[in-house]
Amino acid sequence: MKKSIATGIGTLVLATGVWAQPPLVARLNPSGQLEWNDLSSEFIRVTSYTIESSAELGSPAGSWTTLAVIPGTETRYAVMAPAGPARQFYRLRAQLAGRFPNLRLATFSDIHYFAPDLLIKDGAAFQSYLAADRKMLLQSGAILDQMVDELIQAQPHIVIVPGDLTKDGERVCHQAVTTKLQRLKAAGAKVYVLPGNHDISNPHSLAYDGDATIPVASITSAEFATLYAEFGYGEALSRDPNSLSYVAEPEPGLWILAMDATHPERNTEGAPFTGGYFDAPRLDWIAGRLAEARSRGKFVIGVMHHGLREHYVGQKALFPEYVLDDYEAVSGWLASQGVKLVFSGHYHAQDVVKASFAGSTLYDIETGSVVTYPCPYRLLTLATDGTLSIASHTIANINYDLGGVPFPAYAAEFLQSGLVEIATYMLMMPPYGLPQQSAQFLAPAMAEAFMSHYQGDEGSRPVSPATQGTIEYLLSQPDPMSQMMAYALLAVLSDPPPADNNLVINLLGN
């Protein structure tokens, strides 16, 4: 008779027969005892184990019988399994107590820094870029400087930056970003970065001179690791030879697992590759690091550029390049390996999603872009009991001449006006192919929906009567395209729990 042990933060199950994907397998020893190793780690202490039994694995909680409560004082346990039916299932529940370090963390994403010298002369070329991809590039340096000033005041121990550090991978932009991040390091923070889809071997690495664009030097993957040696790569415990993934240990017992899903080798002359996925070699490397973390009792915080989960229903269908390929399988697998939270970026939205898989819970904490309204960053506090408190902040002032307009108002108008133009263009292109008048009718509703999503906590602000009217009109139409657009707007405007900006996560809970 075989006993399977499925481990996770919170629950352990011993069962006759087969248990789905057990990380560990134990057998009854010759004396008929159940055996297991202590689940305590550097940050988590098991105070007691409760052994329960039931005739059915899927039995409700009330039908399990308590057989024994064992203090969590040993490193290995062997408990006699009582005689019973041939198909008797045993469940082992672990009572946990946190012993985490008190830590302050910060995260911000999608800096998209643009060096001023790359704008030789403003004109059609640069304005066309802004019209197609609405970022406050001219203000990017001032925004980043202000954010660094505020983070220095906050004094985080650890700062995480999930990619898209530059406008389009320009070497001069990377060099400037490292200088600005060095200020955080000099103030005592440990800074960890990884690349985004814009950062390496990018064909859009350009300077702008009126109507013309001029290619400028980008960087390779190897050069990225060298440039950012002081920001994760130089202190990596392990580096993936197939990507820019790495693992570092900023505090004893805490691992930062930076998982690179970008594929600059798929960039073409005219278009960088925007999507993200883990191929087999990368998954193998990640699996090896997670197995090592479990065996050594390390707590893992994941970091990646692309979204690990959909942040609204249908996001992968509407914007496939912004959500990791095969995200359902990958996120479920990461959760089963004990990963509790992952920091991401890429979509320029402030959003948190929670997913549960067979007793394991995973959070994808997506942080909006520094150069896109509302220009957010997050400050996090880890308490010894395993609660992680997350507070979001936005940049309110920058040292840049905005013609007397307050920065939040300037940033909101810059994004809103650009989104209307982008939405109009997108709706006129395949697969939609709407006439210009129809596209212009729908574009303001799309702009409002995405502005709300970028801010997070969409349910906290009312939807304008105009957008409500647009949705009602679309729902009243018989054609599938109108119905699809209505439901897409409703999905973007909805915000299931948890909260997006300010929340508390129990790292010991499910």
LOKE-64070 format. One line per 4 residues: number of its first residue (from 1); for each residue x, y, z of C-alpha. Coordinates in steps of 0.02 Angstrom, whole numbers, always signed. Layout:
NUM	X Y Z; ...
END
This chain:
1	+0 +0 +0; +73 +169 -53; +51 +333 +40; +69 +494 -60
5	+116 +658 +20; +65 +819 -67; +148 +969 +12; +110 +1153 +7
9	+105 +1299 +126; -38 +1248 +238; -96 +1071 +201; -23 +898 +183
13	-125 +746 +129; -81 +562 +147; -192 +447 +45; -200 +269 -16
17	-197 +255 -204; -140 +396 -317; -133 +580 -271; -116 +708 -411
21	+64 +761 -441; +137 +726 -268; +305 +811 -240; +352 +676 -113
25	+305 +493 -100; +312 +391 +62; +270 +209 +98; +209 +126 +255
29	+364 +64 +340; +378 -120 +389; +297 -81 +556; +143 -7 +471
33	+185 +173 +512; +153 +334 +417; +316 +427 +392; +351 +607 +341
37	+483 +741 +361; +449 +902 +455; +382 +1039 +341; +458 +1184 +438
41	+570 +1302 +341; +673 +1457 +378; +517 +1566 +378; +381 +1441 +427
45	+370 +1335 +584; +248 +1190 +602; +180 +1196 +779; +80 +1034 +765
49	+18 +900 +644; -158 +831 +647; -187 +660 +569; -364 +629 +507
53	-444 +485 +414; -592 +459 +298; -659 +325 +183; -666 +450 +38
57	-529 +568 -17; -654 +699 -72; -754 +693 +89; -814 +859 +162
61	-716 +929 +308; -841 +870 +439; -825 +686 +390; -639 +670 +428
65	-599 +587 +594; -457 +653 +700; -337 +514 +746; -196 +609 +829
69	-121 +781 +861; +69 +779 +864; +176 +925 +922; +293 +993 +788
73	+454 +959 +880; +542 +830 +771; +630 +830 +603; +555 +663 +550
77	+395 +575 +604; +336 +394 +605; +159 +364 +667; +67 +199 +670
81	-73 +194 +541; -226 +118 +624; -307 -35 +544; -458 +3 +436
85	-542 -25 +268; -435 -64 +116; -467 +109 +45; -434 +215 +197
89	-373 +391 +166; -267 +489 +288; -251 +678 +291; -112 +769 +380
93	-145 +950 +421; -3 +1063 +475; -32 +1206 +596; +87 +1344 +542
97	+166 +1492 +627; +266 +1625 +536; +441 +1674 +579; +472 +1789 +431
101	+595 +1934 +440; +525 +2110 +451; +558 +2177 +276; +509 +2326 +172
105	+497 +2297 -15; +455 +2405 -165; +412 +2370 -345; +389 +2478 -498
109	+385 +2427 -681; +396 +2478 -863; +511 +2627 -844; +531 +2647 -1033
113	+668 +2774 -1004; +704 +2884 -1155; +869 +2977 -1160; +840 +3161 -1209
117	+985 +3158 -1333; +889 +3032 -1440; +766 +3169 -1488; +876 +3269 -1604
121	+727 +3365 -1673; +544 +3339 -1635; +437 +3302 -1785; +328 +3177 -1875
125	+437 +3026 -1835; +432 +3048 -1646; +251 +3103 -1641; +200 +2951 -1742
129	+284 +2840 -1613; +191 +2925 -1471; +26 +2914 -1563; +44 +2726 -1580
133	+112 +2691 -1406; +57 +2818 -1277; +199 +2841 -1152; +267 +3000 -1074
137	+439 +2973 -1147; +497 +3154 -1138; +454 +3157 -953; +522 +2982 -916
141	+684 +3042 -837; +598 +3167 -723; +469 +3037 -671; +601 +2908 -631
145	+705 +3034 -534; +553 +3080 -428; +510 +2897 -397; +688 +2859 -343
149	+683 +3010 -225; +523 +2944 -146; +589 +2767 -130; +748 +2830 -46
153	+635 +2913 +83; +536 +2751 +105; +697 +2651 +131; +646 +2481 +62
157	+765 +2336 +90; +723 +2259 -79; +667 +2340 -243; +598 +2235 -387
161	+585 +2301 -566; +496 +2179 -685; +562 +2237 -853; +544 +2362 -996
165	+679 +2472 -923; +704 +2571 -1084; +602 +2640 -1227; +669 +2512 -1351
169	+831 +2439 -1286; +944 +2585 -1331; +1116 +2563 -1253; +1121 +2745 -1197
173	+954 +2722 -1110; +1012 +2566 -1018; +1169 +2656 -961; +1064 +2799 -890
177	+945 +2679 -801; +1088 +2592 -713; +1150 +2762 -652; +978 +2804 -582
181	+957 +2634 -501; +1128 +2654 -423; +1055 +2793 -316; +937 +2665 -237
185	+1079 +2545 -208; +1185 +2682 -130; +1041 +2718 -11; +1045 +2538 +51
189	+917 +2449 -59; +951 +2285 -148; +883 +2305 -325; +830 +2162 -439
193	+786 +2185 -622; +748 +2074 -771; +719 +2121 -953; +555 +2160 -1038
197	+512 +2136 -1220; +577 +2311 -1263; +750 +2293 -1188; +861 +2182 -1296
201	+913 +2179 -1480; +766 +2291 -1523; +749 +2349 -1704; +657 +2504 -1641
205	+813 +2567 -1553; +811 +2737 -1637; +848 +2921 -1626; +724 +3045 -1701
209	+765 +3192 -1813; +611 +3276 -1882; +534 +3160 -2010; +680 +3038 -2001
213	+732 +2898 -1884; +914 +2851 -1855; +963 +2678 -1790; +1064 +2681 -1628
217	+1151 +2541 -1534; +1046 +2419 -1435; +1117 +2283 -1322; +1125 +2093 -1323
221	+1067 +1974 -1187; +1245 +1950 -1128; +1272 +2138 -1120; +1111 +2157 -1020
225	+1175 +2039 -886; +1341 +2133 -881; +1260 +2306 -872; +1144 +2252 -731
229	+1272 +2151 -635; +1241 +2260 -481; +1054 +2235 -495; +1032 +2048 -478
233	+1143 +1963 -605; +1307 +1985 -514; +1243 +1906 -353; +1140 +1768 -433
237	+1151 +1599 -347; +1106 +1520 -514; +1086 +1583 -693; +985 +1498 -828
241	+1101 +1468 -977; +951 +1478 -1095; +882 +1647 -1041; +908 +1794 -924
245	+820 +1704 -780; +912 +1696 -614; +886 +1667 -429; +957 +1776 -290
249	+944 +1773 -100; +933 +1953 -36; +890 +1894 +140; +930 +1725 +218
253	+786 +1609 +174; +708 +1723 +43; +736 +1688 -142; +697 +1806 -284
257	+661 +1697 -436; +671 +1807 -591; +589 +1711 -734; +630 +1780 -907
261	+490 +1743 -1032; +552 +1863 -1167; +618 +1802 -1334; +727 +1936 -1417
265	+791 +1802 -1537; +619 +1815 -1619; +634 +2001 -1653; +627 +2039 -1837
269	+695 +2188 -1932; +529 +2279 -1925; +447 +2215 -1766; +508 +2160 -1594
273	+424 +2006 -1521; +302 +2060 -1386; +235 +1894 -1320; +306 +1785 -1183
277	+324 +1601 -1147; +433 +1475 -1058; +506 +1344 -1173; +556 +1173 -1108
281	+736 +1217 -1059; +677 +1369 -960; +542 +1269 -872; +669 +1135 -828
285	+784 +1266 -752; +640 +1344 -653; +585 +1172 -593; +760 +1136 -532
289	+770 +1297 -433; +599 +1269 -354; +645 +1091 -305; +804 +1158 -227
293	+706 +1293 -135; +588 +1163 -61; +729 +1048 -8; +821 +1193 +76
297	+668 +1275 +154; +677 +1437 +53; +528 +1551 +26; +514 +1603 -157
301	+451 +1767 -230; +429 +1756 -418; +461 +1899 -540; +420 +1904 -726
305	+380 +2035 -855; +224 +1961 -935; +62 +1933 -844; +54 +1761 -765
309	-136 +1764 -764; -275 +1852 -857; -316 +2014 -767; -491 +2020 -841
313	-595 +1890 -929; -541 +1868 -1110; -376 +1964 -1096; -277 +1822 -1176
317	-396 +1818 -1325; -399 +2007 -1347; -216 +2045 -1312; -125 +1877 -1317
321	+49 +1950 -1312; +23 +2022 -1138; -19 +1859 -1047; +103 +1715 -1036
325	+70 +1574 -1159; -6 +1420 -1076; -35 +1528 -923; -164 +1412 -843
329	-46 +1263 -840; +108 +1365 -791; +24 +1461 -650; -55 +1302 -581
333	+112 +1215 -586; +201 +1359 -499; +68 +1360 -364; +89 +1172 -339
337	+276 +1201 -315; +245 +1322 -171; +256 +1490 -263; +135 +1607 -176
341	+158 +1771 -268; +232 +1837 -428; +269 +2019 -471; +235 +2066 -653
345	+213 +2216 -768; +200 +2235 -958; +16 +2286 -973; +38 +2456 -887
349	-107 +2417 -769; -117 +2416 -581; -204 +2250 -547; -196 +2100 -431
353	-275 +1932 -468; -288 +1779 -356; -300 +1601 -421; -327 +1441 -322
357	-271 +1268 -374; -315 +1114 -269; -279 +1201 -105; -135 +1309 -166
361	-157 +1496 -196; -55 +1610 -308; -61 +1800 -329; -7 +1892 -487
365	+36 +2067 -427; +44 +2173 -585; +110 +2350 -567; +72 +2489 -690
369	+199 +2585 -791; +304 +2728 -724; +268 +2827 -884; +82 +2790 -898
373	-52 +2870 -791; -69 +2855 -643; +121 +2823 -634; +112 +2702 -487
377	+232 +2607 -378; +203 +2490 -232; +275 +2485 -57; +259 +2320 +36
381	+288 +2272 +217; +320 +2092 +268; +280 +2053 +451; +349 +1910 +553
385	+180 +1821 +553; +181 +1807 +363; +63 +1949 +320; +115 +2054 +171
389	+39 +2228 +171; +37 +2313 +1; +13 +2501 -21; +9 +2588 -189
393	+74 +2764 -221; +71 +2877 -373; +189 +3014 -430; +111 +3184 -396
397	+250 +3306 -447; +399 +3302 -565; +537 +3425 -605; +480 +3459 -784
401	+395 +3608 -865; +214 +3557 -897; +152 +3734 -932; +77 +3753 -760
405	-32 +3597 -771; -21 +3484 -617; +66 +3322 -661; -80 +3203 -622
409	-197 +3305 -733; -66 +3315 -870; -34 +3127 -863; -220 +3085 -865
413	-254 +3196 -1015; -101 +3133 -1107; -160 +2953 -1088; -346 +2983 -1118
417	-323 +3080 -1279; -197 +2954 -1343; -307 +2805 -1301; -451 +2877 -1402
421	-339 +2892 -1556; -263 +2719 -1530; -434 +2638 -1504; -503 +2721 -1661
425	-358 +2658 -1765; -366 +2483 -1690; -553 +2466 -1723; -529 +2514 -1906
429	-395 +2382 -1930; -419 +2192 -1946; -496 +2091 -1869; -627 +2225 -1832
433	-624 +2327 -1992; -753 +2454 -1934; -790 +2610 -2035; -713 +2768 -1963
437	-878 +2835 -1896; -915 +2676 -1799; -737 +2668 -1732; -747 +2848 -1672
441	-913 +2809 -1585; -839 +2663 -1488; -666 +2733 -1451; -711 +2846 -1301
445	-791 +2699 -1209; -636 +2593 -1239; -524 +2734 -1179; -626 +2754 -1018
449	-623 +2567 -984; -436 +2551 -1005; -398 +2709 -906; -500 +2636 -763
453	-410 +2470 -777; -240 +2555 -778; -284 +2638 -612; -346 +2477 -531
457	-495 +2452 -416; -611 +2484 -562; -767 +2456 -458; -725 +2605 -348
461	-767 +2734 -482; -929 +2758 -580; -942 +2719 -765; -993 +2873 -864
465	-1170 +2881 -935; -1094 +2891 -1110; -999 +2728 -1089; -1149 +2643 -1009
469	-1250 +2697 -1160; -1120 +2628 -1280; -1122 +2460 -1191; -1312 +2453 -1191
473	-1316 +2495 -1376; -1190 +2358 -1416; -1287 +2231 -1315; -1445 +2274 -1411
477	-1364 +2233 -1578; -1388 +2059 -1652; -1216 +2040 -1731; -1080 +1941 -1638
481	-950 +2078 -1657; -1056 +2204 -1562; -1094 +2077 -1427; -910 +2033 -1410
485	-860 +2216 -1392; -993 +2246 -1259; -935 +2099 -1155; -753 +2151 -1178
489	-793 +2324 -1109; -888 +2248 -963; -742 +2131 -927; -613 +2272 -926
493	-724 +2378 -813; -755 +2237 -689; -638 +2205 -544; -658 +2042 -449
497	-569 +2028 -281; -442 +2053 -214; -411 +2240 -210; -284 +2306 -334
501	-198 +2449 -245; -202 +2422 -58; -219 +2247 +14; -150 +2121 +138
505	-98 +1945 +87; -75 +1806 +214; +72 +1707 +150; +25 +1561 +263
509	-156 +1554 +204; -241 +1478 +53
END
